[in-house]
Every structure is written in structure tokens, then in C-alpha cells.
Amino acid sequence: MPQRPPLTRARVVDAAARVADEGGLAKVSMRNVGRELGVEAMSLYHHVKDKAALLDGLADWIYTRIDLPERATPWRPAMAARAASTRGALAAHPWSLALVDTRRVPGPHVLRHNDAVLGFLRRDGFPLPLATHAFSAIDAYVYGFVVTELNLPFDPAGSVDAFVDNVSALIPAERYPYLAELVAAHAEERGYSYAEEFEYGLDLILDSVEVRLREAGG
């Protein structure tokens, strides 16, 4: 019989992530994680104090899935690349949206990530208040975009043509003129994908941040 690898905190958290991927956060329990690892739940308490500590570990785990650019990368491409990677990680693990930035005990990956983001901004001349505002605005946009993507009634990465065709009859121009105008535009522009909005919206935010940075003398 092959010997089972020893339990570690990292293995426990990895298993919890697999449980969450399969059934959501509601399924994350010491018992279910133990079952995923093929051990009794009591064995896990040698590595995580309780379920709260397990959730803290999951919140930290998601940050290991977000790529950070090289330290010398200028702030704007660094923020754009990080935003795209964050979007991908959150969309791949939707349960993480309920944990990111809500846990009271930040883990080492969270701290490293946040310190790096502030570092990109501060090294390029951002005053601390502007760096804080920019960090908050970018993350709020990314998280909100992912929530929208996950709840759209069509595939955000695909064409919205079929959806537009289905709803066009429900939006009479005399009652909803501006919505009808939007639907008609999409009907003419076949192949439009909602996912393409991400970069456009992010650029709007980064353009504004760039203006604020110039005004601050950075």
C-alpha cells in the first residue's frame, strides 16, 4: 500500500478549496475536508484551530492564485495585469468572493499581495491617500465585474446575439427608448461579448487615477 503523505496545514487548506469548488462555502466543514483527505476530522485540528481558521486559510489561499507582476513594472501595467489575474482567480473560485477582504486575520499571502500593490503605486510617486483610493477603486471594480459575470443570463465570454434576440421583443421602443436603442445596437453589432467590457471599464478607472496622479505632482 502506498504511504499517504503526511498532513500539513497547506494540504488541509488545499482540500478545503477543493470542497468549496465542488459545493461552495456551505460545504466546507472539518468533517467534509477530512473526508476529502481520507482522514478523521479530528486529525485536522493539529493543523487548523477551528473552522474559522480554515476559512482564514481559504481567504489566504485565493491570493496564491493571483499573479503579481515583476517589482519594477510601472504602476499602470502592473495594476492592469493584477486586475486581470484577480478576475480570473475569483471567477474560477466563486466562493472566494465571500471571503476576500472580509476575514479579520489576514494570512501571509494576503499581506504580501497588498504590500506589493501599494509598493507599485508608492514607488511611482503616488501619495499614500491616492494609493489607497486607487487600490480600493480598482478592487471594487474587479469584484463587482466578477459578480456580474457570474450572474449574467448568458455566457459573458461568448456572443450575446441569442440573448439580444430573445429580449428585443420585451423592450418596446416607445416605453423603454434607451434600452431599446442599446438592444438595437447590439443586434446590429453581431458577435459582441460582454467580457470585452472588462478592459474598457478598467481603462476608465486607470485613466482617472492617472489624472489624479498628475494633479498630485506624481
C-alpha positions, 0 to 999 in steps of 0.5 A: 500500500502506498504511504499517504503523505503526511498532513500539513496545514497547506494540504488541509487548506488545499482540500478545503478549496477543493470542497468549496469548488465542488459545493461552495462555502456551505460545504466546507466543514472539518468533517467534509475536508477530512473526508476529502483527505481520507482522514478523521476530522479530528486529525485536522485540528493539529493543523487548523484551530477551528473552522474559522481558521480554515476559512482564514486559510481559504481567504489566504489561499485565493491570493496564491492564485493571483499573479503579481507582476515583476517589482519594477513594472510601472504602476499602470501595467502592473495594476492592469495585469493584477486586475486581470489575474484577480478576475480570473482567480475569483471567477474560477473560485466563486466562493472566494468572493465571500471571503476576500477582504472580509476575514479579520486575520489576514494570512501571509499571502494576503499581506504580501499581495497588498504590500506589493500593490501599494509598493507599485503605486508608492514607488511611482510617486503616488501619495499614500491617500491616492494609493489607497483610493486607487487600490480600493477603486480598482478592487471594487471594480474587479469584484463587482465585474466578477459578480456580474459575470457570474450572474449574467443570463448568458455566457459573458465570454461568448456572443450575446446575439441569442440573448439580444434576440430573445429580449428585443421583443420585451423592450418596446421602443416607445416605453423603454427608448434607451434600452431599446436603442442599446438592444438595437445596437447590439443586434446590429453589432453581431458577435459582441461579448460582454467580457470585452467590457472588462478592459474598457471599464478598467481603462476608465478607472486607470485613466482617472487615477492617472489624472489624479496622479498628475494633479498630485505632482506624481 
